[in-house]
Amino acid sequence: MTGYWKCFAFSSLYFTGMLIPYLYIQLPFTMMIGLAIVSLLIQWFIAPVSTPQREQLRNVNRKAFKMKAMAISFVIMMLHIIINNPYTAMGLWVVVIQTLFIVIYKGAKLYEKNVKSIM
């Protein structure tokens, strides 16, 4: 049961954390689109990353996951451009923050790899 509560607590904090940038950081429309484009580029070059607890993705699956993630992110960005309401802005923030998590995880992975090679 503790696994369920840990998951629930993390999910609650995560979704609350998604609201904070949207509520307190008001960026102009063009800057949000710029962030979305940067996020798409980062996803193109870095995503997907896998954890040690999960099996490594085969190259075919990796490309499929990358294309699905890019397509979903692109659709969210296009919806924000076309509709531009609070819901699409929130969706765009989710994409940006998820991409930030990818960058942080990839950086930590590279750091650990460099530390192990030095020792």
C-alpha positions in Angstrom: 0.0 0.0 0.0 2.9 2.4 0.6 3.8 2.2 -3.1 0.3 3.4 -4.0 0.5 6.3 -1.5 4.0 7.3 -2.8 2.7 7.3 -6.3 -0.4 9.3 -5.3 1.7 11.9 -3.4 4.2 12.3 -6.3 1.4 12.6 -8.8 -0.4 15.2 -6.6 2.8 17.2 -6.3 3.6 16.9 -10.0 0.2 18.1 -11.1 0.2 21.0 -8.6 3.7 21.8 -9.9 2.3 22.0 -13.4 -0.2 24.8 -12.3 2.5 27.0 -10.6 4.2 28.2 -13.8 0.9 28.8 -15.5 -0.5 30.8 -12.6 2.6 32.8 -11.7 4.6 33.1 -14.9 2.7 35.1 -17.5 4.7 35.0 -20.8 3.8 36.7 -24.0 2.3 34.5 -26.8 5.4 34.6 -28.9 7.7 33.6 -26.1 5.4 30.6 -25.3 5.6 29.5 -28.9 9.4 30.0 -28.8 9.6 27.8 -25.7 7.4 25.2 -27.5 9.8 25.2 -30.5 12.8 24.8 -28.3 11.0 21.9 -26.5 10.3 20.2 -29.8 14.0 20.5 -30.8 15.1 19.1 -27.5 12.7 16.2 -27.9 14.0 15.6 -31.4 17.6 15.3 -30.3 17.4 13.8 -26.7 14.1 12.0 -26.2 13.2 9.4 -25.2 15.5 8.6 -22.2 15.1 5.3 -20.3 15.9 4.5 -16.7 18.1 1.7 -15.5 15.0 -0.1 -14.1 13.4 -0.2 -17.5 14.8 -2.3 -20.4 16.6 -0.4 -23.1 14.4 0.5 -26.1 15.2 -1.0 -29.4 16.0 1.5 -32.1 12.7 0.9 -33.9 10.7 1.4 -30.7 12.8 4.5 -29.8 12.0 6.1 -33.2 8.3 5.3 -32.8 8.2 6.8 -29.3 10.1 9.9 -30.4 7.7 10.4 -33.3 4.6 10.0 -31.1 6.0 12.4 -28.5 6.8 14.9 -31.3 3.4 14.6 -32.8 1.6 15.1 -29.5 3.7 18.1 -28.6 3.3 19.6 -32.1 -0.5 19.2 -31.9 -0.6 20.9 -28.5 1.5 23.7 -29.9 -0.8 24.1 -32.9 -3.9 24.1 -30.7 -2.3 26.9 -28.7 -1.6 28.9 -31.8 -5.1 28.3 -33.2 -7.3 28.4 -30.1 -5.0 30.3 -27.5 -7.1 29.7 -24.4 -6.0 28.8 -20.8 -6.3 25.0 -21.5 -4.0 25.0 -24.4 -1.5 27.3 -22.5 -1.5 24.8 -19.7 -0.9 22.0 -22.1 2.0 23.9 -23.6 3.5 24.4 -20.1 3.2 20.7 -19.5 5.2 20.0 -22.7 7.9 22.6 -21.7 8.2 21.2 -18.1 8.3 17.6 -19.4 11.1 18.6 -21.7 12.9 20.2 -18.9 12.7 16.9 -16.9 14.2 15.1 -20.0 17.1 17.6 -20.1 17.7 17.3 -16.3 17.7 13.5 -16.4 19.9 13.3 -19.5 22.4 15.7 -17.8 22.4 13.7 -14.6 23.0 10.5 -16.6 25.9 12.1 -18.5 27.4 13.4 -15.2 27.2 10.0 -13.6 28.9 8.5 -16.7 31.7 11.0 -16.6 32.2 10.6 -12.8 32.4 6.8 -13.2 34.9 7.1 -16.0 37.2 9.3 -14.0 37.2 7.0 -11.0 
